[in-house]
């Protein structure tokens, strides 16, 4: 297996529609294995072919609790039910998250690596991943589904507190006069979760 090169926004391939596969090529198994390895290396749960430079309608998904990945050839969502707001990120837009609208449940039809038709009924994270990866294959990014501009943010991680200055190091020592201190706002941070 080999790790493939990730494509990031604004790479134009991410906005291209991928092509349906009419005949499954012999090397597709190796290609999807490489996609899975790349997805694992990037700590994702799904990956579409155009995210690694391919224009075939192929995606892989592997939820954290699964032992084996799901390979989807020519996936299409044939039914959507309900609507919900969820937090989402993308390997092609690293360092950012957003709140998007997604379906509560989906039904998907695709082919497996043997060319057999598979049908999936999904909710929760799997439904979200299926919509996300199917969107990719159609040139659509999750940022196209943002609830609002304000619902998109850069991921920040809380860092270790800075070393105390001389004044702060002696803060616990008695002083002749102490002035009241303004209350400090807590530092909020959002961490990436997969």
Secondary structure, 3 states (H helix, E strand, C coil): CCCCCCCCCCCHHHHCCCECCCCCCCCHHHHHHHHHHHHHHCCCCEEEHHHHCCCECEEEECCCCCCCCEEEEEEEEEEEECCEEEEECCCCCCCEEEEEEECCEEEEEEECCCCCEEEEEEEHHHHHHHHHHHHHHCCCCHHHHECCHHHEEECCCCCCCCCCCHHHHCCCCCCCCCCCCCCCCCCCCCCCCC
